[in-house]
Structure formats: structure tokens, C-alpha cells
Amino acid sequence: MAEHANLAREYEDRTRKLATSPELWNTWYFDHLRLALSELKADWPDRRLLALDALGGTGKTALFLQQHGADVVLNDVSPEMTAVYRRIAGELGLPAEVALAPIEAYLDLESTPQFSLITASSALHHLQDYEHVLRQFYEHLEPGGFVHTAWDPLPRSKVVRTLGKAEYYLTLARRPRAMARGLRNRIRRRVAARDTAEAIDHEFHKAIDDAELLRTAQAIGFAVRAHHRNAGGALRVTKPLWRLFGAHTTFALLLQRPAD
């Protein structure tokens, strides 16, 4: 799809920089992954760790996991996105195993293996039925294995919308060139979205109530190991306001299937 091709071009340099810059891995996002990997290696020192990067796009998470001792299957529906992953993995001398299919269809295949770790970064809100996929994750997870989800958007309050608009206009005033590039990319994606398939795809981009998702995960059988909410604020001048009002925009969960 045209939008995926545009996004792949946008993300390639960012993914390559992240994959080759360990100093950028010192964030809560990678801390969650390191926690899961360290526990899996301690529990299964002699076993192969196989991870699934669901809706993994250009492979930001897959490349991190591979450089930390896991074998990875990257799943996505976009040939353009997965081509970026294959290219960067090749540059780093890493294998690139790709499952090019909707995640629901891939997890329904009899040949799909069991995984030690499943990651879904900025992914659940793209799904028509994330509860069904979460159940599929549980079924394809080895006992004791982990699911990590991150960067899914929370429902936006009036405060969040107001702060977001203020930050947008401040950024426009301070960095017009960068904002111009962002506007061009947004327009390009809007034009691409006029295609019928893209319009249908955009129907499933929605906010997620993390409290409801937690209840769903626990009802499926998961234990919650970590729950993290992220405050907005891309500018130094506005960060204190986001924190003051508790204006969270996205969340992350680290879930574990109990060991038998």
C-alpha cells in the first residue's frame, strides 16, 4: 500500500540509527525487553529463545532482540516495511525471518511455532479485535513466556488535546523546516489513505483503555509484570505541564503466561 511505502522511507534511517546506537537503548521500553530476556535466559539457559515481533514494521524491536541473543520472526503485512528490515539485518550480518501476513492469519497457521517472547509495538490499536489477538498470543506463548506491548494510545482528555495543540504550534514556530517535512509526510499519508483499502485500515486506529485491557489480559490468564504510562511533552518548556496534569498519551504492558 502507498502509505506503507511512504512510512518505510520515513522509518529506514531511524531504524538503522537505533539498531547501531546502543546508547539509545537506555529507555524504559528496552528495559522491559531486557527484563523479559534476562528472566527467560535464567529460567531456560540451554534453550533457544524464539521471539515474535508482531506487526513489527521496519524491525526496530526485532533488531534489538536479535542483538541480545534471541532468534526472531518479524510479522507484518507490508512488503515495503519488511524490505527495510531485511536490508538493515543484512548490513548487521543478522538473519531476517519474515512472516508476511495479517497477524491473525499467521497465528492461525498450524506451522506457526510457540514463542518465548511476543512483542507488539504501537500495534494493538491497528487491530480490528485486539482481544482476539491477545488470546492468540497466549496460545502461542510457551509457559513462562512474555508478551510486551507498547506505544498504544490512551483515550485523549481535553487537557491532552489542548497541550498537544500548544506543543504543535510552539514546534511550528521554533523549527519550521522540521515541521514542514512533517506536514508533507502527513499530507502524503492522507492522499494515500484515499485508496479504499487504506480507508478501511484507518478505521481500526483507535485509542485503548489500558485498564480494560489489563482486565482482559488477566481474564485470559496473563500475570501483569509491568504497566507503564507515558506522559506527553516533546519540548522542554511543555514537559512540566504534561507531568503536572498527569497528561498521559500512551501506555505499555509486560505480561507473562504463568509457568506450568
C-alpha positions as CSV (number, residue, x, y, z in Angstrom):
1,M,0.0,0.0,0.0
2,A,1.1,3.5,-0.8
3,E,1.0,4.7,2.8
4,H,3.2,1.8,4.0
5,A,5.8,2.6,1.3
6,N,5.9,6.2,2.5
7,L,6.3,5.2,6.1
8,A,9.0,2.7,5.2
9,R,11.0,5.5,3.7
10,E,10.5,7.7,6.7
11,Y,11.5,5.0,9.2
12,E,14.5,3.5,7.5
13,D,17.2,5.9,8.7
14,R,15.6,6.0,12.2
15,T,15.6,2.2,12.4
16,R,19.2,1.9,11.2
17,K,20.4,4.5,13.7
18,L,18.6,2.8,16.6
19,A,19.9,-0.6,15.6
20,T,23.5,0.7,15.6
21,S,23.5,3.0,18.6
22,P,23.4,1.1,21.9
23,E,23.4,4.4,23.8
24,L,19.8,4.9,22.6
25,W,18.7,1.6,24.2
26,N,18.6,3.2,27.7
27,T,14.9,3.7,27.9
28,W,12.0,2.1,29.8
29,Y,10.9,0.4,26.5
30,F,14.2,-1.6,26.2
31,D,14.3,-2.1,29.9
32,H,11.1,-4.1,29.7
33,L,12.6,-6.2,27.0
34,R,15.8,-6.7,28.8
35,L,13.9,-7.8,31.9
36,A,11.9,-10.4,29.9
37,L,15.1,-11.7,28.2
38,S,17.1,-11.9,31.4
39,E,14.4,-13.9,33.1
40,L,14.0,-16.2,30.1
41,K,17.7,-16.9,29.9
42,A,17.9,-17.6,33.6
43,D,14.9,-20.0,33.5
44,W,15.9,-21.6,30.2
45,P,19.7,-21.3,30.0
46,D,20.1,-24.1,27.4
47,R,17.0,-23.4,25.3
48,R,16.7,-21.4,22.1
49,L,14.8,-18.1,22.7
50,L,12.4,-17.5,19.8
51,A,10.6,-14.2,19.7
52,L,7.8,-12.9,17.5
53,D,7.8,-9.2,16.6
54,A,4.1,-8.8,15.7
55,L,3.2,-6.0,13.3
56,G,7.0,-5.3,13.5
57,G,7.3,-2.9,10.6
58,T,10.9,-2.0,9.8
59,G,12.2,-4.2,12.7
60,K,13.2,-1.7,15.4
61,T,12.3,-4.2,18.1
62,A,13.4,-7.3,16.2
63,L,16.9,-6.0,15.6
64,F,17.3,-5.2,19.3
65,L,16.2,-8.7,20.3
66,Q,18.5,-10.3,17.8
67,Q,21.4,-8.3,19.2
68,H,20.5,-9.6,22.6
69,G,20.6,-13.3,21.9
70,A,17.1,-14.1,20.6
71,D,16.0,-15.6,17.3
72,V,13.2,-13.6,15.8
73,V,10.3,-13.9,13.4
74,L,9.1,-10.5,12.2
75,N,5.5,-10.3,11.2
76,D,3.9,-7.5,9.1
77,V,1.6,-7.1,6.2
78,S,3.9,-4.6,4.3
79,P,6.5,-5.8,1.8
80,E,8.0,-2.3,1.9
81,M,8.4,-2.3,5.7
82,T,9.8,-5.8,5.8
83,A,12.2,-5.0,3.0
84,V,13.8,-2.3,5.2
85,Y,14.2,-4.8,8.0
86,R,15.8,-7.4,5.7
87,R,18.2,-4.7,4.4
88,I,19.3,-3.5,7.8
89,A,19.6,-7.0,9.2
90,G,21.8,-7.9,6.2
91,E,24.0,-4.9,6.9
92,L,24.4,-6.1,10.5
93,G,25.1,-9.7,9.5
94,L,21.8,-10.9,11.1
95,P,19.3,-13.4,9.6
96,A,15.9,-12.0,8.6
97,E,12.9,-14.3,9.0
98,V,9.7,-12.7,7.9
99,A,6.1,-13.8,8.1
100,L,4.3,-11.5,5.6
101,A,0.7,-11.9,6.6
102,P,-2.0,-10.4,8.9
103,I,-1.1,-11.3,12.4
104,E,-4.4,-13.2,12.9
105,A,-3.8,-15.3,9.9
106,Y,-0.2,-16.1,10.8
107,L,-1.1,-17.2,14.3
108,D,-3.9,-19.5,12.8
109,L,-1.4,-21.5,10.8
110,E,-0.6,-25.0,12.1
111,S,3.1,-24.4,11.2
112,T,3.4,-21.3,13.4
113,P,5.7,-22.2,16.4
114,Q,5.5,-21.4,20.1
115,F,7.4,-18.3,21.2
116,S,9.3,-17.4,24.3
117,L,8.5,-13.7,23.8
118,I,6.0,-11.8,21.7
119,T,6.3,-8.0,21.2
120,A,3.8,-5.6,19.7
121,S,5.0,-2.0,19.5
122,S,2.4,0.6,18.5
123,A,0.3,-2.3,17.2
124,L,-2.8,-3.2,19.1
125,H,-4.7,-0.1,18.2
126,H,-4.3,-1.1,14.5
127,L,-6.3,-4.3,15.0
128,Q,-10.0,-4.8,14.5
129,D,-10.2,-7.2,17.5
130,Y,-7.1,-6.8,19.8
131,E,-8.7,-9.1,22.4
132,H,-8.8,-12.0,19.9
133,V,-5.2,-11.4,19.0
134,L,-4.2,-11.2,22.7
135,R,-5.8,-14.7,23.2
136,Q,-3.8,-15.9,20.2
137,F,-0.6,-14.5,21.8
138,Y,-1.4,-16.5,24.9
139,E,-2.0,-19.7,22.9
140,H,1.3,-19.3,21.0
141,L,3.4,-18.4,24.1
142,E,5.4,-21.0,25.9
143,P,4.5,-21.3,29.6
144,G,6.6,-18.7,31.5
145,G,7.0,-16.6,28.3
146,F,6.2,-12.9,28.0
147,V,4.1,-10.5,25.9
148,H,5.3,-6.9,25.6
149,T,3.0,-4.2,24.2
150,A,3.9,-0.5,24.0
151,W,3.0,2.9,22.5
152,D,-0.7,2.2,22.1
153,P,-2.6,5.5,22.5
154,L,-4.8,6.2,25.5
155,P,-8.2,8.0,25.2
156,R,-7.4,11.7,24.9
157,S,-8.7,14.1,27.5
158,K,-9.4,17.7,26.9
159,V,-6.2,18.6,28.7
160,V,-4.1,16.3,26.5
161,R,-5.7,17.7,23.3
162,T,-5.0,21.3,24.5
163,L,-1.4,20.6,25.4
164,G,-0.9,18.7,22.2
165,K,-2.1,21.7,20.1
166,A,0.0,24.1,22.1
167,E,3.1,22.0,21.6
168,Y,2.3,21.7,17.9
169,Y,2.2,25.5,17.4
170,L,5.3,26.0,19.5
171,T,7.2,23.5,17.4
172,L,6.0,25.1,14.2
173,A,7.3,28.5,15.5
174,R,10.7,27.1,16.6
175,R,11.5,24.5,13.9
176,P,9.7,25.4,10.7
177,R,11.8,23.2,8.5
178,A,11.3,20.1,10.5
179,M,7.6,20.9,10.8
180,A,7.3,21.4,7.0
181,R,8.8,17.9,6.5
182,G,6.2,16.5,9.0
183,L,3.4,18.3,7.2
184,R,4.5,16.9,3.8
185,N,4.6,13.4,5.2
186,R,1.1,13.9,6.8
187,I,-0.3,15.1,3.5
188,R,1.3,12.3,1.6
189,R,-0.3,9.7,4.0
190,R,-3.7,11.4,3.8
191,V,-3.6,11.2,0.0
192,A,-2.6,7.6,0.2
193,A,-5.4,6.9,2.5
194,R,-8.0,7.8,-0.1
195,D,-7.5,4.3,-1.5
196,T,-10.4,2.1,-0.3
197,A,-8.2,-0.5,1.4
198,E,-6.3,2.3,3.2
199,A,-9.6,3.9,4.3
200,I,-10.7,0.6,5.8
201,D,-7.4,0.1,7.5
202,H,-7.7,3.5,9.1
203,E,-11.0,2.6,10.7
204,F,-9.1,0.4,13.2
205,H,-6.7,3.1,14.5
206,K,-8.3,3.8,17.9
207,A,-7.4,4.6,21.5
208,I,-7.3,1.8,24.0
209,D,-8.4,1.9,27.6
210,D,-5.4,0.3,29.4
211,A,-7.5,-0.5,32.5
212,E,-9.9,-2.5,30.3
213,L,-7.0,-4.2,28.5
214,L,-5.5,-5.2,31.9
215,R,-8.7,-6.8,32.9
216,T,-8.9,-8.6,29.6
217,A,-5.3,-9.9,29.9
218,Q,-5.9,-11.2,33.4
219,A,-9.1,-12.9,32.4
220,I,-7.2,-14.7,29.6
221,G,-4.7,-15.9,32.2
222,F,-1.8,-13.5,32.0
223,A,0.1,-12.2,35.0
224,V,0.9,-8.5,34.8
225,R,4.6,-7.9,35.4
226,A,4.8,-4.2,34.4
227,H,2.4,-1.4,33.5
228,H,3.8,1.9,32.3
229,R,2.0,5.1,31.2
230,N,3.9,7.7,29.2
231,A,3.3,11.5,29.7
232,G,3.5,13.6,26.5
233,G,5.8,16.5,26.1
234,A,8.3,16.7,23.3
235,L,9.5,20.2,24.3
236,R,11.4,21.1,27.4
237,V,9.2,24.0,28.0
238,T,6.0,21.9,28.0
239,K,7.1,18.8,29.7
240,P,6.4,20.1,33.3
241,L,2.8,20.9,32.2
242,W,2.3,17.4,30.9
243,R,3.6,16.0,34.2
244,L,1.6,18.5,36.3
245,F,-1.7,17.5,34.8
246,G,-0.8,13.8,34.6
247,A,-1.4,14.0,30.9
248,H,-0.5,10.5,29.7
249,T,-0.8,9.7,26.0
250,T,0.4,6.1,25.6
251,F,1.0,3.0,27.7
252,A,2.9,-0.2,27.8
253,L,2.3,-3.6,29.4
254,L,4.6,-6.6,30.2
255,L,2.5,-9.7,30.6
256,Q,3.6,-13.2,31.4
257,R,2.0,-16.6,30.8
258,P,2.3,-18.5,34.1
259,A,4.7,-21.4,34.1
260,D,3.1,-24.9,34.3
